[in-house]
């Protein structure tokens, strides 16, 4: 069985950054229960969103779905073709 190497940081940078931001907010206590700021969200809500983001990322990797990086590349390619 051959192994395929993927530059995860490059192709899934948006998804990984979303997860890292969520973790940083949680680590810094940015939850409604501590800050009384509704935009921080409840701890349970943040955990559910984090689970969703991780599941979504793993599904993209597993099934080779189009990434945000791929979409941006397509947009730039189309823009370049239109301008030519």
PEZIVEN-V398747 format. One record per backbone hydrogen bond with DSSP energy under -1.0 kcal/mol. CO is the residue of the C=O (numbers start at 1). NH is the residue of the N-H. E is the energy in kcal/mol with one decimal. If there is no record, write none. Layout:
((CO,NH,E) (CO,NH,E))
This chain:
((6,8,-1.6) (7,11,-2.5) (8,12,-2.5) (12,16,-2.7) (13,17,-2.7) (14,18,-2.2) (15,19,-2.0) (16,20,-2.7) (17,21,-2.7) (18,22,-2.1) (19,23,-2.5) (20,24,-2.5) (21,25,-2.5) (22,26,-2.3) (23,27,-2.8) (24,28,-2.1) (25,30,-3.2) (26,29,-1.6) (29,31,-2.2) (31,34,-1.6) (31,35,-2.4) (32,36,-2.4) (37,40,-2.0) (38,41,-1.0) (41,32,-3.3) (42,46,-2.5) (43,47,-2.5) (44,48,-2.2) (45,49,-2.5) (46,50,-2.3) (47,51,-2.5) (48,52,-2.1) (49,53,-2.5) (50,54,-2.4) (51,55,-2.6) (52,56,-2.7) (53,57,-2.3) (54,58,-2.6) (55,59,-2.3) (56,60,-2.3) (57,61,-2.3) (58,62,-2.9) (59,63,-2.5) (60,65,-1.4) (67,71,-2.3) (68,72,-2.4) (69,73,-2.3) (70,74,-2.2) (71,75,-2.1) (72,76,-2.5) (73,77,-2.3) (74,78,-2.5) (75,79,-2.6) (76,80,-2.3) (77,81,-2.2) (78,82,-2.4) (79,83,-2.2) (80,84,-1.2))
